[in-house]
């Protein structure tokens, strides 16, 4: 996985539970690093978007109907 601090690719086996980045020296639980990566990707994908598309581009939640609210 990539380091959530500097972005360097850090290879590790599934049994390795600690993320240690040889590039920036970051040390944290691998799940915490992964969660931070997911958060960063989510933030980057929404930058510049001001509207909510909770039902998707085609509003498939209501079968195309306009919500009453």
Buried (B, 14 or more C-beta within 10 A) or exposed (E): EBBBBEEEEBEEEEEEEEBBBEEEEBEBEBEEBBEBBEEEEEEEEEEEEEEEEEEEEEBEEEEEEEEEE
